[in-house]
Amino acid sequence: VHRILTENLDMRKLCARWVPRLEEKQRREDVSIECLAKFRSNKAEFLRRFITMDETWVRHFTPETKEQSKQ
């Protein structure tokens, strides 16, 4: 499980939680901005060609301290 999380999913553990690395978040933001620009330029063609394969949910949370995460 650890190898899959670190190598395949490019995640690391922060405050006892696994979160995507900052570079992955930036890449997803860049792709989203590019998709939005294409959608705005030609909505019908964009929707006809757009395919989704996977979803990633990133929730905003206040990280626990190391002491809190031990409980």
Rosetta constraint file for C-alpha pairs under 8 A:
AtomPair CA 1 CA 5 HARMONIC 6.21 0.50
AtomPair CA 2 CA 6 HARMONIC 6.12 0.50
AtomPair CA 3 CA 7 HARMONIC 5.56 0.50
AtomPair CA 3 CA 8 HARMONIC 7.31 0.50
AtomPair CA 4 CA 8 HARMONIC 4.93 0.50
AtomPair CA 4 CA 9 HARMONIC 6.30 0.50
AtomPair CA 5 CA 9 HARMONIC 4.98 0.50
AtomPair CA 5 CA 10 HARMONIC 6.23 0.50
AtomPair CA 5 CA 11 HARMONIC 5.52 0.50
AtomPair CA 5 CA 12 HARMONIC 7.39 0.50
AtomPair CA 6 CA 10 HARMONIC 4.81 0.50
AtomPair CA 6 CA 11 HARMONIC 4.94 0.50
AtomPair CA 6 CA 12 HARMONIC 6.10 0.50
AtomPair CA 7 CA 11 HARMONIC 7.60 0.50
AtomPair CA 9 CA 20 HARMONIC 7.76 0.50
AtomPair CA 10 CA 20 HARMONIC 6.56 0.50
AtomPair CA 10 CA 21 HARMONIC 6.68 0.50
AtomPair CA 10 CA 24 HARMONIC 7.97 0.50
AtomPair CA 11 CA 18 HARMONIC 6.26 0.50
AtomPair CA 11 CA 19 HARMONIC 5.64 0.50
AtomPair CA 11 CA 20 HARMONIC 4.66 0.50
AtomPair CA 11 CA 21 HARMONIC 5.69 0.50
AtomPair CA 12 CA 18 HARMONIC 5.55 0.50
AtomPair CA 12 CA 19 HARMONIC 5.99 0.50
AtomPair CA 12 CA 20 HARMONIC 6.75 0.50
AtomPair CA 12 CA 21 HARMONIC 6.77 0.50
AtomPair CA 13 CA 17 HARMONIC 5.29 0.50
AtomPair CA 13 CA 18 HARMONIC 4.43 0.50
AtomPair CA 13 CA 19 HARMONIC 6.41 0.50
AtomPair CA 14 CA 18 HARMONIC 6.26 0.50
AtomPair CA 14 CA 19 HARMONIC 6.99 0.50
AtomPair CA 15 CA 63 HARMONIC 6.48 0.50
AtomPair CA 15 CA 64 HARMONIC 6.03 0.50
AtomPair CA 15 CA 65 HARMONIC 6.30 0.50
AtomPair CA 15 CA 66 HARMONIC 5.68 0.50
AtomPair CA 15 CA 69 HARMONIC 6.72 0.50
AtomPair CA 16 CA 66 HARMONIC 7.29 0.50
AtomPair CA 16 CA 69 HARMONIC 6.03 0.50
AtomPair CA 20 CA 24 HARMONIC 6.29 0.50
AtomPair CA 20 CA 25 HARMONIC 6.86 0.50
AtomPair CA 21 CA 25 HARMONIC 6.65 0.50
AtomPair CA 22 CA 26 HARMONIC 6.28 0.50
AtomPair CA 23 CA 27 HARMONIC 6.14 0.50
AtomPair CA 24 CA 28 HARMONIC 6.22 0.50
AtomPair CA 25 CA 29 HARMONIC 6.25 0.50
AtomPair CA 26 CA 30 HARMONIC 6.17 0.50
AtomPair CA 27 CA 31 HARMONIC 6.22 0.50
AtomPair CA 28 CA 32 HARMONIC 6.10 0.50
AtomPair CA 29 CA 33 HARMONIC 6.22 0.50
AtomPair CA 30 CA 34 HARMONIC 6.26 0.50
AtomPair CA 31 CA 35 HARMONIC 6.12 0.50
AtomPair CA 32 CA 36 HARMONIC 6.13 0.50
AtomPair CA 33 CA 37 HARMONIC 6.28 0.50
AtomPair CA 34 CA 38 HARMONIC 6.36 0.50
AtomPair CA 35 CA 39 HARMONIC 6.08 0.50
AtomPair CA 36 CA 40 HARMONIC 6.16 0.50
AtomPair CA 37 CA 41 HARMONIC 6.32 0.50
AtomPair CA 38 CA 42 HARMONIC 6.37 0.50
AtomPair CA 38 CA 43 HARMONIC 7.62 0.50
AtomPair CA 38 CA 46 HARMONIC 6.62 0.50
AtomPair CA 39 CA 43 HARMONIC 4.77 0.50
AtomPair CA 39 CA 46 HARMONIC 5.41 0.50
AtomPair CA 39 CA 47 HARMONIC 7.56 0.50
AtomPair CA 42 CA 46 HARMONIC 6.05 0.50
AtomPair CA 43 CA 47 HARMONIC 6.16 0.50
AtomPair CA 44 CA 48 HARMONIC 6.18 0.50
AtomPair CA 45 CA 49 HARMONIC 6.28 0.50
AtomPair CA 46 CA 50 HARMONIC 5.84 0.50
AtomPair CA 64 CA 68 HARMONIC 5.77 0.50
AtomPair CA 64 CA 69 HARMONIC 5.98 0.50
AtomPair CA 65 CA 69 HARMONIC 6.29 0.50
AtomPair CA 66 CA 70 HARMONIC 6.51 0.50
AtomPair CA 67 CA 71 HARMONIC 7.34 0.50
